[in-house]
């Protein structure tokens, strides 16, 4: 299974670094800080947000960008990965039980069919 990971550009890294420095900032402030066009900053923020490295927060009706710690993001991704692995293991266990049940049911019906065939030949 492949996952689509965004490819980060130099602009993305610059926007992320500026967001980390400023703690919380508006898009226009990030554009000024990085000397990039507002649309370029918005594109970078979109890619960064898709990985959880930045988040939009609203304070008193004003929207800000907050950079998340890459270490915390990595911890949450690892926790999510563990959770998914546990869930898949549980699903695999149930699937194996279903397969065994179906195999046993199939063996039983084959025996019944073999007996009825022997009786019909007599």
N, C-alpha and C positions, 0 to 999 in steps of 0.2 A: 504494500500500500504506500503510495507516494503522497506526500503532503505538499501543497503549494506554499513555498516560503518566498516572501518578497525579497527581491534583491535590493539592498540598500545602496544608495548613491552617496557621494561626498556631501551633497546638500542635506540628505537625511541625517547623516552623522552630525553635521553642523547645527541643524535645527534641534536635534536631541541634546547636544552639548549645551546649547543656549538655554533650552528649557530646564536642564539640570541646574545651570548657573542661576537662572532667574527664579527658581522654585515654582512659581505660578506666573503665567504670562498670557496675554491675549495674542491672537495671531499677528496683529499689526506690530506689537512689541517684538515678537520673534523675527518678523521680517526686517525691522530696523536693526535689531541686534546682529542678525546674520548678513545683512545687506543683500537679501534675496527678495524677489517679487513675492507679493502676498499669495499669488496662485501657486508658486513653487513651494512656499512654506505649507500651504494647505495640502498639496500633494504628498509632501514629506510626512506631514502629520497623519494623513490617512494610512500610509504604509506603516508608520510607527505604531499607530493605534491598533492596526490589524494584528500585531504581535503582542500587544499589551504594554509596550514600552512607554506610551503616553496615554493619558486619559483626559477627557473633558470634565471639568467640574463647574458647577454653577454656584456662585456666591452672591446673594442678594440680587438675583436676576441677571448677573453678568457672567458670561461664559469665559472660563480660563482653561489653559492647558497646563497639566501637571505631568512632569516626567516621573515615571516609576523607576525604582531601583532595578537595575538589571539582575542583581543578586536575588532580590525578592521575586522577580518575575521567573527566574530560573527555578527557585524553590517551588513556586506554584505550579510550574510546568511539570516538574518531577513528581509532585504530589498528584497531579492530574493523571500522569502516566501510570503511577502505582495504582490509582483507583481504577483506571481502565483495564490494567492487567488483571487485577483481582476480579473485576466484573467478567472479563473474558474467560478467566479460569473457571468461574462458577457456571457460565454458560456452556463451556466445553464439558464440564462434569455432567450437566443435565443432558446434553446432546449424546454423550456416551451411554448414559442410562437409557435414553430412548432407543438408541441403536441396539443395545443388548436386548431390550424388551422386544423390539421388532424381529430380531434374529431368533429369539426363543419362540415367538408367535409363529414365525415362518416355519421353523423346524417342526412345531406341533402340527401345523396344517399340512405339511408334507407327509408326516406319518399317517395322518387321518386319510389323506388321499391314497397313499400306498396301500393301506388296509382295505379301503373300499374297492380299489382296483383288484386286489387279490380275491375278494369275495365275489366280485362280478365275473371273474374268470372261472370260478368253480361251478 
